[in-house]
Amino acid sequence: MSTSTARRVVAQHAAHRDDIGDLTTRRPLPGPGLDQLDPFLFLNHHGPQTYPAGNRGLPFGPHPHRGFETVTFILAGSLAHADSADHQSVIHEGGVQWMTAGRGIVHAEVSPPEFLRDGGPLEILQLWVNLPASLKMSEPRYVGLQRESIPRCTLGEGVELSLIAGELEGDIGPVTTATGLFMSTLALAAGSTVTLPVAPGRQVFLYVVSGEADIGGDTVTARHLFELDREGDQVEIAAIQDARLLFGHGEVIGEPVASHGPFVMNTREEIGEAIADYQAGRFGGLDA
């Protein structure tokens, strides 16, 4: 008869302030003492803030990517997406964008006209997830999900999980990933508890967006990333205050990582090839 064991907190990593123009930005990954959390590479937490009417919106005009995936969580506000593979969408509060850059894509992430005109609250998370060498040159892909397309699983009183990718208690997330990732957002009311399964060996990604919780016996506060061991088969979370968390897990890739700006490959030579291909127009074009 097997017994379940809880993952332990190895370290806490605070999100450091790194504003982009007038966009409030905090970044827990990469940070001091943590270059990556294989396969998770990068997390930007934009906001929360309120934009006035007649604002300039988000500053992320057309730019390239190769070799990884971007997962964007719109917690408040809205986000317009367009890319060189002819995908377009405007995703609103509670929605998610999942883009596989693969062999190369140019995309823009900007505020839609209504937001520029009227302003309003904005809070967005963007996570970068690595791809193994075998998938880095795969075909670009994009999925844009509104809130109503994401299953919401009630996991006990005061606990709701929005299931984006993977499977949990018979529910299946709408994004099918090439690497078998599990990805979700989690809302807990103060005093509630939840135990989430995760297979031993998989890397957990756990970021506290807001509130305060106890994870494996450690008190954790907003805007902290939690590094857990890879031994146990479950994660235990208890909310001290109302809390919102980003919870995912994936297989460790275990390959060399060479990165330069918007490109993530395995070698410096491949980075050079990515730059040359982009400059030669091989990623396709996108009008501003």
N, C-alpha and C positions, 0 to 999 in steps of 0.2 A: 504494500500500500504506500503510494507516494504522498509526500507532504509538501505543501506549497511554501515557498519562502519569498519574503519581500525584498525588493531591491533596496540597497543602501545608498544614501547620498555620499558621493565622493568629494564633491566640491560645489560651491555656489559661485556663480560668475555674474557680477553686476553689469547692467547695460550702461555703457558710457555715452555721455552726451556728444553728439557730432552733427550739429544742425546743417541742413542743406538749404542755404538761403534763409527764407522765412519759414521753412518746414522744420518743425521740432522733430529731431531724430535721435534715437538712442540705439546703441548696438552692443549686444552681449557677446556676439560671435562674428568674426574672431575678436579676441580680446587678450589682455595680459594673461599669460599662462595657458591659453587655449586657442590653438591655431584652427582646429576643426574638431568636429565630433562625428567622425566618419560613420555614415555618408553625408552628414549635415555640415554645410560649409559656412553659412552666413545668415544672419538675421538682422534686419532693420525694423525698428519699431517707430513708426511715424505718428506723431500726435500723442495723446488726444489734444486737439486744439480746435478753435472756431475761427473760420475765415469770414471776413466781412464781405458785404456785397461789392461787386466790381473788383474781385481779386484776380490774381494771375494764375492761381491754381498750382497744380503739381508741376515740377520742373523736368520731368523725365521724357523729353522729346526723343526722336528716333535714335536708337543706339543698338549695337550688335551684341549677340551672345553666341557662344559655342561650348558644347561639352558637358552641360548640366541642365537642371530644371529649375524654374522659378515657380514658387507657390505663393500666391498673394491673397491675403485675408482682408476683406473690407469690413472692418468692425463698425465704422461709422462713415457716412458720406457716400461717395460714388467714385467710380474709376472707369475711364474709357480706355480701351485697348485696341490697337491696330498693329498688324505685322506684315512682313514681306511674303508670308505664305497665304495672304488674303483672308486672315481672320479678323473680325471686328466685333466688338461688343461694348456695352456699358453695363457694368455690374454694380449693384447697389448694396446697401448695408446688409450684412449677414451672408453675402455671397463670396465666392472664391474663384480665382483664376489659376489654372495649372498649365504652364507652358513648358514643353520639352524643346529646348533650343537645338539639341542634337548637333548635326553637322554645321548649322549656322542659320541664324535668323536675325532680322532687324525688327525691333518693335518699339512702340511708344506707349507710355502709360501716363495719361494726362487727365485733367479734370474736364468733364463734359460741359457744354455751354451753359446749362442751367445752374451748375455749381459756380461757374465764373460770374454769372449774373447775380445770383442770390446769396452765395456764400453758405455757411452752415458748419456743423461739426464734422471733423475728419479724424479718423484713426485707422491706420493700415499697417499690417505686418507683411514683410516679404522675406521668405525663406528660400535659400538656395540649397538644392540637393544635388549631390554629385552623381554622375553616371559612370559605370565601369567602362574600361577601354573598349569593350566589345559593343557598347551602345553610344559612344560619344559621337559617332558620325551617322547616327540614325536620322530618319526623316523628322523634321520639325513637326510638332503637334501642339494643339491648343484646345483647352476645354474651359469654357466660362459658365459658371453655375450661379444662378440666383439662389437666395435663401430657401425658397420653397422647393428647390430641387435637391436639397441636402437632407437626408433622413435625420430626425432628431430622436435620440434614444433616451428614454427615462430610465436611469440606473439606480432608482431608490428615491426617497423623498428629498426634494431639493437638489437633485443631480440630473443635469441634462447634457448629453454628449451629441454634438453634431458630427456625423460620420461622413468624412469626405472621401477617404480611400481605405480599403481593407474590409475586414469582416469582424463583427462583434455580435454575439448572441443571436445569430441568424440574420442580422441586418448586414447589407452590403453597401459600401459607399459607391457613389456614382462615377468616381474616377478609377479606371483600371491602369495601374502603373506598371512600367516595364520591369521594375525591380522588386515588386511585392511590398511596397511601403504601406504602412498604416498611418493615417493622418486624421486628426480630429481637433475640434475645439471643445472645451469643457467649461460648463457654468455650474458652480456650486453655491448654494445658499449657506450662510453662516450656520455652523453646527452640523452640516451634512458630511457624510463620509462615502468614499467609493474605493473599491479594489478593482484594478484594471489588469487583465492578463497580458503577459508579454513573454514570448518564448525565450529561454535562456540563450545568451550569446548575441541577441539582437541589441542594437544601440537605441536607447530611449532618448527622445528629444522632449524636454519638459521645460516650458517657459511660463512664468507667472506674469500675465498681462496686467492684472489688477487684483487688489485684495490681499489676503494673507491666508496661508494654509500650513498644515503640518504634513510633510512628506517623509515617510519612513522614520518619523521621530524627530526630524529637523524642522524648525519653524522657518518658513520661507515667505518673503515679502515681494511686492510688485516689482516688475522689471528686473527679475533675476532669472538666469538660466541655471538649471540644475543638472549636474553631471552625476549619473548613477552608475553603480557597478553593473556588470553584465551577467551576474551569477543567478539571481533569483528569477522567479517566473510570474511575479506580479508587482504592481506599484500601488501602494496604499496612500490615499490622500484624504485629509480631513480639513474642512474649511473652518478657519478661525473667524474670518470675516467673509462676506460675499466675495467670491473669487472667480476670475476667468483665467483659463490656462490654455496653452497650446500643447497638445499631447500627440506624439507620433513615435514610431519606431521603425527601424529598417535593418537589413543585413549589412554588416561591416564589409566594405569593398576591399580594403587592405592593399591598395595600389598607390604608387607615387602620385603626388598632386603637384602639378605645375600650374600656377595661376598668374594672370596678368590682366588687371582690370576686369573686363567682361568675358574673359576666356578662361576656361578651366580644363586643362588637358593633363597628360601624364609626363610629358617631357618639355624642355625649353624649345626644342626643335619644333614640336607640334604647336607651341604658342606662336612661333615665328610663321609657321604655315597658316595659322588662323588669321594673323594680322595681314599677311599677304593676300589671302583669299578675300578677306573683307575689303581691303583697299582696291582689289581688282573687280569688286562688284559681284562676287560669287555668292553672297548671302541674299542677293536680291535687293530691291530698293523700296523705300517707303517715303512718301512725301510728308513734309512737316505739317 
